[in-house]
Amino acid sequence: MKIQFLGTGTSQGIPVITCNCEVCQSEDPRDKRLRCSLLIETDETTILIDCGPDFRQQMLRAGVQKLDAILITHEHNDHIMGLDDVRPFNFRQQHPMPLYAQKRVLEVLKNRFAYAFAKNPYPGAPSYELHPIDDKNTFSIGDLNIQPLTVMHGEMPVSAFRMGNFAYITDMKSIAPEEQQKLKQLEVLVVNALHHRKHHSHLNLEEALAFAKSIKAQQTYFIHMSHLMGLHSQIQKQLADFSRKNNLRVALAYDGLQLEVNEGI
């Protein structure tokens, strides 16, 4: 199973408009972060997790030619506002784009993209095939078996996903013990780490490191970073020290990072 990080930034992305901080002005490509999105590919299946406003740019940059489905974690704009741009896949594949999300999220999409769900949508409008999911039932897309789980983004339930030995969590502040049980024996964990300050609806770096220690995946990558996190090169040195002291591999993800992960559990 091939994993590609298409975006690892928070809702404003990096650089932030009008910001002159050292991160936003950095020439290091690892400090340039589009909104969070992840591409997963097997020999048969290609799926996306979240479809934010940078979707078009991400698809072009990654050279994606086929997309079988999109998993939506929640309805915030930085995770859904690229959905209009699935139209080229509709035209090429001659099929509505399957969207998998909690029922609540699908209802929001019907309102947010009402023109696509009209009784007689205008020619060229995007088309979607809606699939409600919950954290009690696994589902399959092609040769991928997917275990949803629920985390809390403040007061908002957000979907996370486990596929084989890989799990992806974004916009989490807390997780119930029964949901955390679904994260045993991971090869790779991906989880959000906003910055260093306390936040009401996101893990900060200290909390994300504590979570990584509790899960004990072979490798943990952090995503959904804001420019307040600091320069990638500097934070990565701190994480390398943490890894050595705790016998735990942790790192900041970055846009374009690619991995291969075992599909089996």
N, C-alpha and C positions, 0 to 999 in steps of 0.2 A: 504494500500500500504506500503510494507516494503522497507526501504532504508538502504543500507549498503555502507559505505565509504571504498572502497578497497584500495585507495591510495589518499593521500592528499598533496604530495610533489611537488616541481617544477621539471624541466626537469632533474636535476642531482640526484634527490632523496636525502634523508638524512638517514644515513651519506653520505657525499660527499667523493668520492675517494681521498685519501691523506690528508684529512682535519683533523686537531687536535683541532678544536674549541670545546667549552663546549657543544654545541648542538650535534655535530657529535659524541662526546665521551659520551653523556648522556646515562645512563642506564634506563631512563624512556621510556617505550615502546611507549608513545605518541610522543616522539621525533624521532621515526624511521618511516620515511615516504617514501612509494613507490610512483611511478608516478601516477598522478591523474586518477582515474577511479571510477565509481559509479555503484552499482548493484541495480536494482529496481525489486521487485517481488510482484505479486498479486496471487490470488488463481489459475489463469489460465496462467499467462504470466511472463516470466523472460527476462529482457533486460539489456544491459550494455551500459553505456555512456563512450566512449573512450576505446581504446585497446592498451595501451602502452607497453613498453618492459618488464614490470613486470606482464603481463597478466597471464602467466602460473602459477607463484607463487601465484597470487591473486586468481585464480580459485581453486587451490589446497587448499589454506588456508581457503577459504570460503566454500569449499565442494560443489561447483556448479555442478549439475548433468544435467541441461537442460539450454539451452540458445536460446531464440527465435529470437533475433535480436541484432544488435549493432548500436548505434547512434554514429556518428563521428562528433566531434565539428569542427575540422580543421585538416590540413595535417601535422602539425609539428610532428617530430619523436616521441616525448614523448607521443603522443596521438594515434599513429597508428602502432608502430613497433612490436606489439604483434600479428598482424593479421595472421601471418603464423601459430600460435599455435591454431587457431580455428579448425585445422584438426580433433582432437578427437571428437569435436561436429559434424563435417561433417560425420564422420564414424558412430557415435552412432545414430545420428538423420536421417541419410540417406537423407540429403538435403543440398544444398548450404546455407551458412550463409547469411541471409539478412543484408545488410549494408545500412544505411540511412545517407545521407550527401548531402551537396550542390553539384551541378553538377561539379563545379571546383574541389572539393575535390575528387570526384569519378574518375575524369580524372587523377589526380595525383596518386591515388591508382593503376590505370591500368598500369602506368609507373613504380611505385615503386615496385610493385609485378607482373611484366610483365610475369614471369614464370607461374603464376596462371591463366593468361588470354590468354595464348598461344592457338593457334588453336588446337593443340594436346598436352595438358599439360601432364607432366610425371605422372605416377601412384603415388598416394599419395599426390599430390599437393593440397593445400587448394582450396576450391571452394566457390564463393561468388555470391550473388544475389543482384544487385545494384538497389537502389531506390533513385532517386534524390528528394530533398526537397527544399523548399524555405520558406521565412518568411511570405508568404501570405496565405498559405494553411495548415490547420491542417491535421493530418493523424492518423490512428489507427494501433496498433499492438496488436492482441488479444483483451483483454478487456481494453487496455490502449489507451486513447485519448491524442494526443500529439500536443501541440502548439509550433512550432518553432518560434524563434525570432533571430534577428541578433544583435550582439554587435561588436565593433571594437577592434581588437588586434593591436594597432598602426594603420597601413594602411590596415590590413587584416581583412575581414569580417569573423566572427566566429559564428557558430550556438550555441544558447542557447535553453533550452527546458523547457516548463511548462507542468506539468501533474497534473491536479486537482489543489490542493492548494499548490503544491510544484514546485519550479523552480530551475534550475541548470545553473550556469554561470561560465565559466572558461576562463582565458586568456583575460579578458576585460580591456580596458583602458577607453573606452567611449561608450555611448549608445544614440541613437537618441530618442527624446521625444516620438515619435509615438511607438517605441519599448518598452520604459519604461512603457507606458500605459498598456501593456499586463501583467504587474507584480502587478496589484492591488489585494488587499485582499488575500495575501498569508499567509498560515500557516507557511511554512518553505521556506526560501531563502538560497541558497548556492551560494557564490560568491568568487572570487579569492582575495587574499591579499598577495602580494609577500613578502614584508618586510617593513622597515620603510623609505627607501630612495625613492626619485622620480625615476620613471622608464618610459621609452618612450612608452612601450606597455602593461604594467600591472598596475592595481591599487596597491598603497601601502596601508598600514594599515589605515592611516589617511583618504585616499580617500575611502577606502572600508567602513569605519565607517560612513562617510558622505552619501555614497550610501545607506547603511542600514537604516539610519535615513530618507532618502527620500522615501524609499519603505514601511517602517513600517510593515514589516512582523512580525508575532507573535514571530518567532525565526529566527535568521540569524546565519549561520555557515560559517566560512572562510576556504578556501582551497588554494592549489597551493602555499604553503609557502616554502620559502628557509630557509637554516640554518641561514641566517642573520636576520630572524624574532626574534630569541631568544628562550629560553627554554619555552616549553609549560606551565609549572607550573607558571612561572613568568608572561608571557603574559596573561595567563588566569586570574590572579589576577587583572591585569590592565583592562581587559575587563569586569570583574565583577563590578569594580568601575564605569566604563562607563555605564554599564547597569543600575545600581542603580540611577545614576545622570540623565540619559536620559529616564528612564522608558522604556527601550528597551532591549530585550534579545539578546545578541550577544556572540559568543564563537568560539574558534578555533575547527574545526573538527580534528579528528585523525583517523588513519587507524584502521578499525574494529568497529568504531562507528556505531550503528544501531538505526534506528528510525522507528516509524509508523506514517504515514501521511494520512489524510482524502483524498480520491480520488475525492470527489466532488468539484466543483468550487462554 
